């Protein structure tokens, strides 16, 4: 069973928006810190944003003011709203759930920003 399943990726023009979702099939979802990472071709995976179990958020400088992470604990889901997308945002986006020794990853969803 896949614990994390991302959706919402696709092709979008520069300046456009996308909303990614990550549905979690893990017990006690609310205690997990949730994050979005991305990996562009030929580059290492990088942290985009996290939201702690207490709701504190942190963003990479490259996405501040454009991306927003949120979580809906009753729905076991975390979202990534991406606005003003740029070509350099093109990557596979991965969802991560972390608590103590528990660390889960989704399979990733492709985001392509191109005209």
Secondary structure, 3 states (H helix, E strand, C coil): CCCEEEECCEEECCCCCEEEEEEECCCCHHHCEEEEEEECCCCCCEEEEEECCCCCEEECCCCCCCEEEEEEHHHCEEEEEECCCCHHHCEEEEEEEEECCEEEECCCEEEEECC
